Amino acid sequence: MTIATSYSYSYSDRRIFDLKTLLEAVRFIIVNFILAFILFFLIVEEFEWRIFSTKEGINDKVIDFTSWNVKTLI
């Protein structure tokens, strides 16, 4: 064994898809799906309120500085 080959790593010995990587990918997808669903719900609610208030003639001045305000997220 030479010095050059003793420190090299054979890629045939390494598993590319192990259980830890798979679980991290599934967790990433699930968390982002939940966050996307929440954001989608907030956007639909904002559009629904805009349509309803225009149809009913409601003129509300709402000041909302919360982190869940859709206008501050976009």
Sine and cosine of phi, psi and omega as CSV:
sin_phi,cos_phi,sin_psi,cos_psi,sin_omega,cos_omega
0.00,0.00,0.81,-0.59,0.00,-1.00
-1.00,0.00,0.14,-0.99,0.00,-1.00
-0.92,0.39,-0.60,0.80,-0.03,-1.00
-0.92,0.39,-0.61,0.79,-0.04,-1.00
-1.00,0.04,-0.29,0.96,-0.03,-1.00
-0.97,0.26,-0.43,0.90,0.00,-1.00
-0.98,-0.18,-0.05,1.00,0.00,-1.00
-0.99,0.15,0.34,-0.94,-0.04,-1.00
-0.87,-0.49,0.77,-0.64,0.00,-1.00
-1.00,0.08,0.85,-0.52,-0.02,-1.00
-0.96,0.29,-0.28,0.96,0.05,-1.00
-0.96,0.30,-0.37,0.93,0.02,-1.00
-0.99,0.11,-0.32,0.95,-0.08,-1.00
-1.00,-0.06,0.75,-0.67,0.06,-1.00
-1.00,0.09,0.80,-0.60,-0.04,-1.00
-0.98,0.20,-0.69,0.72,-0.02,-1.00
-0.97,-0.25,1.00,0.01,0.08,-1.00
-0.99,-0.14,0.12,-0.99,-0.09,-1.00
-0.92,0.40,-0.60,0.80,-0.01,-1.00
-0.90,0.44,-0.70,0.71,0.02,-1.00
-0.91,0.42,-0.64,0.77,0.02,-1.00
-0.90,0.43,-0.69,0.72,0.02,-1.00
-0.91,0.41,-0.61,0.80,0.06,-1.00
-0.90,0.43,-0.65,0.76,0.02,-1.00
-0.92,0.40,-0.68,0.73,0.03,-1.00
-0.91,0.42,-0.67,0.74,0.03,-1.00
-0.88,0.47,-0.69,0.73,0.02,-1.00
-0.87,0.49,-0.69,0.72,-0.01,-1.00
-0.92,0.40,-0.69,0.72,-0.03,-1.00
-0.91,0.41,-0.71,0.70,-0.01,-1.00
-0.89,0.45,-0.69,0.72,0.00,-1.00
-0.94,0.35,-0.51,0.86,0.08,-1.00
-0.91,0.40,-0.68,0.74,0.03,-1.00
-0.90,0.44,-0.70,0.71,0.01,-1.00
-0.91,0.42,-0.62,0.78,0.04,-1.00
-0.92,0.39,-0.61,0.79,0.04,-1.00
-0.91,0.42,-0.67,0.75,0.03,-1.00
-0.90,0.44,-0.72,0.69,0.01,-1.00
-0.89,0.45,-0.66,0.75,0.04,-1.00
-0.88,0.48,-0.68,0.73,0.02,-1.00
-0.88,0.47,-0.67,0.74,0.01,-1.00
-0.91,0.41,-0.62,0.78,0.02,-1.00
-0.93,0.38,-0.68,0.73,0.03,-1.00
-0.89,0.45,-0.66,0.75,0.02,-1.00
-0.89,0.45,-0.64,0.77,0.02,-1.00
-0.90,0.43,-0.71,0.71,0.04,-1.00
-0.91,0.42,-0.65,0.76,-0.01,-1.00
-0.89,0.45,-0.67,0.74,0.02,-1.00
-0.92,0.40,-0.62,0.78,0.01,-1.00
-0.89,0.45,-0.69,0.73,0.01,-1.00
-0.92,0.39,-0.71,0.71,-0.03,-1.00
-0.90,0.43,-0.71,0.70,-0.04,-1.00
-0.93,0.38,-0.55,0.84,0.06,-1.00
-0.93,0.36,-0.67,0.74,-0.01,-1.00
-0.92,0.39,-0.61,0.79,-0.03,-1.00
-1.00,0.03,-0.16,0.99,0.00,-1.00
0.97,0.25,0.51,0.86,0.00,-1.00
-1.00,0.02,0.79,-0.61,0.04,-1.00
-0.88,-0.47,1.00,0.02,0.02,-1.00
-0.98,-0.20,0.65,-0.76,0.13,-0.99
-0.96,-0.29,0.98,-0.19,-0.07,-1.00
-0.96,-0.28,0.80,-0.60,0.06,-1.00
-0.96,-0.29,0.92,-0.39,-0.08,-1.00
-0.77,-0.64,0.95,-0.32,0.00,-1.00
-0.96,-0.28,0.34,0.94,0.01,-1.00
-0.96,0.28,0.29,-0.96,-0.01,-1.00
-0.96,0.28,-0.26,0.97,-0.01,-1.00
-1.00,-0.04,0.09,1.00,0.02,-1.00
-0.95,0.32,0.81,-0.59,-0.06,-1.00
-0.91,0.42,-0.59,0.81,-0.02,-1.00
-0.91,0.41,-0.50,0.87,0.05,-1.00
-0.99,0.11,-0.36,0.93,0.02,-1.00
-0.98,0.21,-0.55,0.83,-0.08,-1.00
-1.00,-0.02,0.00,0.00,0.00,0.00
